[in-house]
């Protein structure tokens, strides 16, 4: 047994090396595209395998399963599902601006439905894919062994179009990602033509040709020119894309909005579902219904609430709340010809592709030169036959080794001698001699042209310019721009709560944080249906367009519109469905919004006043206002509509002091309201000297203590015992 070699390394070093190797493999061999052909290995292998199967644009279709099988068996040792998924995307007109696979059958749709199984679909290459692989037989690119060593595959495709930018790419590697949206091929060609003529052109000049992405699903880009410039120059940024819409007039002055294009990579079915939910939850008050009437083309119908609604205002609301406006990100991260990843500018990406095309031209020219050289050698030998026909025939007829004699007598090469011996008798016509001389002259002319291309940079540029112009002209009808540009209208979006119908409601809230409303102002002493073990905490009268403000025991405020609460005669729903409540925190109190002040208090007897406008929360997580001491909770809230504040403690002491003594804060712990030796704050209430102290009893009855002078003192005092008949615990409500 051979001696084992033991290498001492720390576990962290070994893991780091292996993870780095994996990361580099992911970056260079799977996730990031190559700038030269804009493809990842799986896409490149698909196109090459389809070419080997002779699935050209003018050929018949073959089963997708056959293509996937060839790719997996010969080139790509990964799962068939991943290969087929890549192939499906290459065939989808809503995914690629210039599809590379011509699919027959169900290849999925913009609603997010999956493609049919590969055994049911068929495919072949498109004209754009043919441009990617054009001239591959002319030694234009290097090949490498396949994973099993039985075949070879191209490292990169010749790519006669800047496919990286034309079709875009998306991928996530280890520690980096790429996100490149599709662009208009005509604009890319114009930028390349300018770069060939003026290599030192500025970024701004190049970006003046490429206005922005050209997305297969259309849409409207609403970015400013300066924003687009900064994004393309840095290689990172985003573009705001809006749906394309128009107003369709109906009878009797009615109208509806038709959406004909949606942002790139937005799933139509999910978009419609989200808008429908927003309408159902009354978050889009200007709209009544959404209907999907799409067939081959997108047609989404938006019906307004009434004909007086402003279409522009309705759409601005939809753009704000839904994916009818979305961001298309640009992260121009790709592999250059040295296989080095990096984020580059638009100009650099185009230069890198042009360098690739220049290299392709040089390799193709050298290949053709070698072929011309070989052919000229053969022609030269064949012309000798015509000049010495009788002697050549004599040698062939009489000599045992005619090849050696021909080589010696006419100073021929072995290739020339073989071509002479392989000639057919009918080729010895005079006409063939004339054709050979014509071919020779043409080959010499082609040879001179190719030598000029290889030796003169200006000639090289002119050839590249002619190639680009030819492709642009041939595909003129297929490379028109679909995505347009507009300046976003400056529409001031009002408070849409104003558009909610004002209807009376009764809000029922339980001790277990369940809530609902019933239509109309119902008698507050009515018995309402509750879950088993639950009981009423508070019932109030409100309106559907009222903001309902909730105050929780952790010192946070939450707000919601009345009409967004669950309605009906059932149990309702838990409040945690609408707000992010911590550990099922309890609600201390709630009220309908008004312009004024409320006083809040904590269990350790601290509190302050705060304006109600400071309490409105715009998110589910609420607005933290009360900074509580450790192990303390918010205990009480009262509306400051009287001149005094009454405070009660668990020790059954009550203190009344002027509300003017209570400071107004926006946030904080507050000041001492009442002191306790053993106990805690139980409740607070705003009272007046005229009305006295009022408290509620069971069955809706009330008691009043008119003379409050015995409890009036300074803030921070201990207070005196509560009036006779005061509830236990000492709460006002």
N, C-alpha and C positions, 0 to 999 in steps of 0.2 A: 504493500500500500504506500502510495506517495506521501511524503511529508506534507502536512497541512500548513499553509502560511496564515498566521494569525496577525491581523492588523488591529492595533489598539486605537479605538476611537470612542469618543463620548457618544451617548445615544442622541443627544441634541445635534451634534455635528452630522451624524449619519442621516438623521431625519431631515435636516436642512438641505443636505446635498440631494437626497432623493426627491424631496418636494420641489426643489428648484428644477431638477431634471423634468419632473412631471409638468411643472408650470410652463417651462420653455416649450415642451412638446405640445401642450394645449394651445399656447399662443401661436406657434409657428405652423402647426400641422392640423389645426382643427377650427379655431375660433376666429382668427383674423384673416381678412381677404388679402390677396396679393394685388398691389396697385396695377400691375401689368395687364392682368386679365379680369381683375375685380372678382375673382372666384376663390372659394375655399376648396380644399381637396375633394370633398364629396361632389360638389357641383362640377368641378373640372373632370372628374372621373366619369360622371354621368354623361357629359357631352362627348367625351372621347369614346366611351363604350357604345353610345348610340351611333357615332360615326362608323365604328368598326362593324356595326350591324347594318350599315348602309341605310340608316333612317334619315335620309336627307329630306328637305322640304318637299321635293317633287316625287318622293317615293311613297309606298303604302305604309300604313300604320302597323305597329307590332304591339303585342300585349305588354303592358307596363311590367308585369311579373317577369317577362323575359329580359327586359332591360335591367331591372333590379337584380335578377339572378346573375347576369353577366358582371355587373358592377361589383357585387358582393363576392363572387367567385374568383374574379381576376384581379380586382384592384383595391377594393375597400372592405377590409375584414371586420366589419361591424354589422349590427343588426339590420335586417331588411326593412323594418319599420322606419328607422332613421333615414335610410336611403330613399325610401318611397316618399316620406314627408318632404325631403329636400326637392325631390322631383315634382311633387304636387305644387309646391310653392313656385317653382320655375315655370309652371304652366298657367298660374292664376293671373288673369289680367288686372285684378284689383290688388295684387301684391307686387308685381313687377311692371314697370312702365313699358319695357320691351321684353315680353315673355321669351324664354329660350327653349321651351318645350311646347309643341303643339299637341294639346291633349284632346282626346276623343272619349266622351263619357263624362261621368260625374267627378269633377276635380274640386268639389267644394264650392262654397259661395260666400258672399260678403256678410251673410247672416251668421257665419261661424259654423255652419254645418260641415262635417268632415267629408273628405273625398270617399268614393266607393273603394272597395278593396282592389288591390292591384291586378287581381285576376279578371276584373270586369272592365278596366280602362285600357286604352291604347294610346300610344304616343309616337311622335317623331320630332326631329329638330325643326326649329323655325329659321327663317332667313337671318335673324339676328344672331342665333347660335352658329350659323354657318360662317358669319363674319368673324366670330371668335376663333374658329378653327381653320380659317382660310390660310393656305400656304404652309400648313404644318408638314407636308410631304417634301418641302424644299430645304430641309435641314435648318429651319428657322429657330427651333427651340431645342434644348437639351432634353434627353430622356433619362429615366432611371429605372432600375429593376423594380418590378412589383414585389409585394410583400413575400411571395413564395419563390421569387427568382425565376419563374417560368416565362415571364413576359416583360415588357417594358411599358412605361407610361410617361407622358410629358410632364415635366416639372412645372411648366407654365404654358398657356396657349398663346398663339401669335396675337390675337385680339386686335382686329382692325377698328374697333370702337373703344372709347374710354368707358368700359363697362362698369368699373367701380363706382363712378359718379352717375352714369346713365341709369343703372338699375339699383344702385345703392346696396347696402349690406348691413346686417345686424349680427352681433355676436358678443358673448361674454367669455372672457378668458380668466386666468388667475391674476388678479390684481389689476386688470384692465378690461376695457370693453370698447366696442365700436358701434356706432349708429350713424349710418349714412343714408339719407333719403334719396329717392330717384331724382334725376335732373333731365332737362330737355336736351336731346342729342344734338339738335341743330345749334343750340346756343353753345354747347360744349365744343362743337366743331369750329364755330366762329371764334371762340376764345383760343383754341389751338392754332387756328390759321394766323391769328394775330401774334401769338407767341412765336410761331415759326418765322414770321417776318420781322418781329421786334422782340428779340429774346429778353431785353431789359425792361419790358413793359411793367408798369407798376401794378400792384395788387388791385388798386381801385379801377384801373383800366380793364383788367381781366374780369373783374366782378361786374363791370358795366355790360359785359356780354351775357354773363350768367345771372339773370335777374333774381333767381331763387330756385328752390326745388320745384320740380314739375311732377306732381303726384298722380299715380294711375287713377285715383278716385276723384281727381279734380280738386274742388274747393277754392277758397280765396285766401291768399296770404295777406295779412294786415300789418306786416312789419314795415318800419321806415327804412329808407335806403341806407342810412347810416348804421342802423342795427344789423342789416344784412351784411354790410361791408365788414363790420367788426366781427361778426360770426365767421365769415369766410376767411378773413385774414388770420384769425387765431385758430381756426379749425374746430372751435367749440362754441356752442350756443344753441339757440332754438328759434323756431318760426311758429308764430301763432296762425293757425289755419281755421277758417270758418266755413261752415256749410254754405252752399249756394242756394239761394231761395228767391222766390218771386211771388207776387200777389195774383191770385186767380179770382176774377170777379164772377159772382153768381147773380141769380135773379133777386129782385127787390132790394138792391143795394147791399146785399150780403157779399162776403168775400171769405177766402181761405188762403192760407199760406202753403205753397208747394215747395218742399225741399228736394232738390234734384241731385245734389252732390254732398257727400259727407267727408269729414277729415280722414286722412290716411290711417289705416290700421285700426279704425273704429268698427267694432262689430255692430252691424245695423240692428239686429234683434235685441241685443242688450241695451243699445241706445234708446230704442223705442220703449222697452220695458221700464227703463229708469224714468223716462219722461212721463210715462203712464202712471207710475207710482207717485211722482211729484204732483201730478194733477189730482190723483186720488187723495193725497195727503194735503191738498189745498195749498201747496207751496208755490204754485204758478196760478194766481187768481185771475189773470187775464185770459186764460186758455180753458177751453171746455173739453176738448178731445183730441187724440192723435190717432190717425188711421194709416196703416201701411198698405199702399196700393201698388207697390213695386212689382214689376215683371222682369223684363231684361234690363230695363233702366230703373234707377231709384226714383220713387215717387212717394214721399211721405207727406201726408196731409195734416196740417195743424189748423184746428177750428178754434176761432176766438170765442170768448164769452159773449160778446155782443159786437155789433157792427161799429159802435163808437170807439172801440179799442184801437189804439195806435199800433199798426203792424210792426213798426220799427221798435217801439217800446217792448212789445211782446217778444220779439226776436232777441233784443238785448238781454232780457230776463232769461231766455233760454240759453243764450251764449254763456251767461254768467253761471248758470246752475247745472248745465249738462255738457256732454261731449260734442254738441253741435259746434263748439269751439274747442280745439285741442292744440297741444303743443307738439310739433315735430322736431325732435332733437337732432343736432349734428355733433358728432364726435368723430372727426376725420382721422381715425386711428387705423393704420394699415401697415402691411409689410412692404418694404421697398425691395429692389432687386437683390440687395445683400441679405434679405430675410430679417431685417431689423425693424421691429415695431416702433411706431411713434405717431404722434398727432401732428399733422402738417396743414398748411394753408391750402386753399383751393388752387392757387397758382402753382405751388410745389407739386401737388397731385397731378396736375395736367402736364407739367414738365417731366415728371417721372414717367408718365405714359408715353409722351413723345420720345423720350430717350429709348424706351422699349421698342417703339415703332422704328426708330432709327437703326437699332441693333437688328431688328427683323429684316429691314431693307438690306443691310450690309450682308447678313448671312444668306439671304435669298439671292442676292447678286453674286456672291461667291459661289454658291451652289450652281447657279445658271452658267457662270463662267466656266466652271469645271465641266459641265455637261457640253457646253459649246466647244470647248477644247477637245473633248473626246470625240464629238461628232465631226469636227473639222478634220481630225486625224483620219477618221474612217472615210470621209468624202475625198480627201486628198489621195488615199489609196485607190478608191474606186475610179477616180478620174484617170489615174495611171493605166487602169484596165482599158479604158476607152482609147487612150493614146497608143497603147501597145496591145490591142485586142488579139491579133493573130498570134503573137508570141506568148501571151498569157494563156490562150487556149491550148497552144502547142505544149507548154510546160505542164498544164493540168492533165492533158491526155497522155503524155509520154513519160513523165517523171514519176518515180516511185514515191518520192517525198517532195511533192510540189510546193509545199509550204516553205521548206528551207530554201529551195531554189528561187522562189519568188522573192523571199526576203533578201537573199544574196544579190540577185541580179538587179532588182529595182530599189534596193536599199529601203525596204519596208520594215515597219514595226510588226510585231506579232499580231497586234490588234488589227492592223491594216490587212495583213495576209489572211487572217481568219475571215474578215468581212468579204474579201474577194472570193474566197473558197465557198462562202455561204450564199453568194449571189445566185439568183435564179437566171436561167437563160433568157427569159422574157425581159429581164431588166437591162439587157444589152442593147435595147433599142436606142436609136439616136435621140429620141424624145427624152429618155431618162438621163442622158448625158447633159442635156440642156437644163433639166430640172435640178440636177445636182449642182451645176454651176450657179444657178439662181439661189439655191439653198445656201451654197457656200458664201455668196456675196451678202445674203441676208444675215447669216451667222456672224460674219466679220463685222457688219454694221452693228448688230446687237452687242457684240463683244466690245466694240469701241464705246457704245453707250454705257454698258455696265462698268467699264473701266473708269469712265468719267464720273459715274455715280460714286464709285469707291474712292476716287481721288479728290473730288471737289465737293466741299461741304454745301456750297450754294446749290449745286445740282441735286444733292441729296434732299435739301429742303424743298426744292421745287417738285421733286417726285412725291414727297410726302404730302405736299399741298394738293397736287393733282389727285392723289389717292383719296384724300379726305373730301375734296370737292365732288369726286365721282360718287362716293358712297352717299354723301349728302343729297346729291341730285337724284340718285336712284331710289332713295327712301323718302323723298320729299313729302309724299302723301301720308306717310306713316309716323312722322316725327313732329307733328304739330303740337303746340303747347296746350295743355288742358287746364292747369292751375293758373288762375289769374291773380291780379294784385289790386288792392283797394286800400284807401285810407280808412281806418276805423272811424265811424261817425261818432261825433261827440254828443252823446245823448245822456242827459242827467237822469239817472234811474231813481224814481221816487220811492217812497216807502210803500211797498205793495200791500201792506196791511190795510191801507186806505181803501183798497179795492174789495176787501172782504165784506160780504153782506152782514149788516148789523142785526143780529137776532138775539133775543134774551135766552140765557141758559142758566141752569143750576148745576154747580160743580160739587160733586160728592167726593170727599177724601177720607180714607180710612186710616186707622192706627197702623196698619201693616203696609202703608204707602201705596195702596191701590187707589186709582182715580178714574173718574168718568164724568160725563155731563149728560143731563137730560134737557131737552128743549123746553123753553119757557121758564118763568120764575115760579117754582113750586114752593109751597109752604115749607119753611125750614124745619118745622116740627114733624114733617111726614116721616114715616118709617120706610127706610130704603133697604133694598136687598143687599146683603153682604156675604162674603165668604164665611164658612164656618170658623168660629173662634175670633173673627174680626169684629171691630166696632167703629162707629163713626168718630172721626177726629174733628172734622170741620166741614160745614156746608155753607157755600156763599152763592149769592146771585151775581151773575156777570153777563157779558155779551160776547158773541163769537169773535169780534174784532178787538177784544181786550187783551192786553198782555197780562199774563198771570205770573206773579213773582213768588218764588218759593225760597224760604230761608231754612237751611239745614243745620243740624246740630254741630257740624264741623266748621261753621262760620262762613259757609258759601251761599251765594245767591244763584238761582237758576230761573230762567224765564222762557215762556212758551206762549204762543197765541192760543186763545181759548178754543178756536175752531180746530186746532191740531190735537186736542185731547180726544181720547176715545169717547164715542157717544153710544147711547143705548141704555137699556134697562137691566143689562147683565151686571157682572161684577166689575167691568172695566178692565184696566191693565195696570201692571206695576209701573210706578214712576221711573224705575230704573231702565225702562224701555226708551225713555226720552232723554234721560240724563245719566252721566257717568257717576253714580253714587258710590262712595267708598264703603265697602263692608256693609252694604245695605243701611247706610246712615239714615236716620229718621228726619222727617221734616218737622221743624218747630212750629212754623206758621206759614200762611200764604195769603196773598191779597191781590186785588186787581190794581194794575198800575195807575198812579195819579201823580201829578206834579206836586211835590211837597217833601216832607221829611218823615222818617220813622226812627224810633229809638230801639236799640238792640241791647241785650244783656246776656252775660255768661253766668254759669253756675257759681262761680266764685265772687259774684257781686260786682263785676266790672261792666261798663257799657258806654255808649256814646250815641249821638244823633248822626244821621247820614241822609243826604238828599236822595230821593228815589231814582233820579236820573243816573246815579252812580251804580245802581244795582242791576241794570239790564245786562245780561250775559248773552253773547252772540254764539257761544259754542256749547256743546253737550257737557263739557267739563265744568261749566259754571264760572263764577267769579268769586274768588276768595277775598273777603272783606275783613272778617273778624280774626285777629291773631290771638288765638287762645293759649292760656297757660297749660302746662303739662297736666294731662289727665282731666282737663276741664272741657265742658261742652257749651255750645250756645244754648241758651235756655228759653229766651222769650223775645218777642217783638211786639211793638205797639205803634199805631199811627199817631203822629204828633199833631193832633187837631184840637188839643185843649191846652190850658196854661200850666197844669201841674203834671208831675209824674208820680204815680203810686208804685212802691216796690214792696213785695212781700218775700219773707224768708221761710225756710222749712221750720224755723223755730217759732213760727206764727207771730212774728213781729212785722209791723208795717210802717213804712216811712213815706211821707209825702213831701216833695220839694219842688221848687219852681223849675220848669223845663229850661229856663234861661241859664240855670247853673250847669246844664249838661252841654259839654263842648260838641261842636260839629266836626267830624273827621271824614276823610275819604277811605281810610283804612287804618287799622291799629288794634290795640288792646282796650283802649278806653280808660275811664277813670272809675274810682270807687263810688258805687251807688249806695250800698248799704253794707254795714260791717256785721260779721257774725262771729261769735265765740265758738259755738258748735253748730254747724249747719251750712246751708247754701241758699242761693237765690232761688225762689220758686216762680215768681211771675212779676210782670210790670204792666202798667196800664196808664194811658193818658187820661186825666180827669179834670173837671172844672169845679170851682167853688160853688157855682150855681147848682149844678146837677148832683154834686156829692159823689160818694163812692157807690158804684153799682156793681153787683156781682150776680152771676147766674146760678140758679138752682135746678134740680132735676125737673123734667116735665116742661121746660121752657119758661118757668117762673123766674122772677127777679126780686132781689132785695136791694134796698138803698139806705145808705147812711148819709143824711144830708149835712150834718155838721162834721167837717173834716179838720177843724182847727186843732184837735188834740193830737193829730198825727203829723202836722206840718213841722218840718225842721230843716236843717241844713243837709245838703248832699253829703253822704259818707257817715251819717249817724246810724244809731242802732234801731231807732223806731220804738213803737209801742205795740202792745198786743192788738191783734186784729179785732174788728167789731164782733159782737155776739152774733152767732148764726153763720159766721164765715165758713166756707167749705173746707174740707180736709181732703187732700192737701190744700193750702191756701192759694187757690187760683181764682182769677176773676171770671174766666169763661169755662 
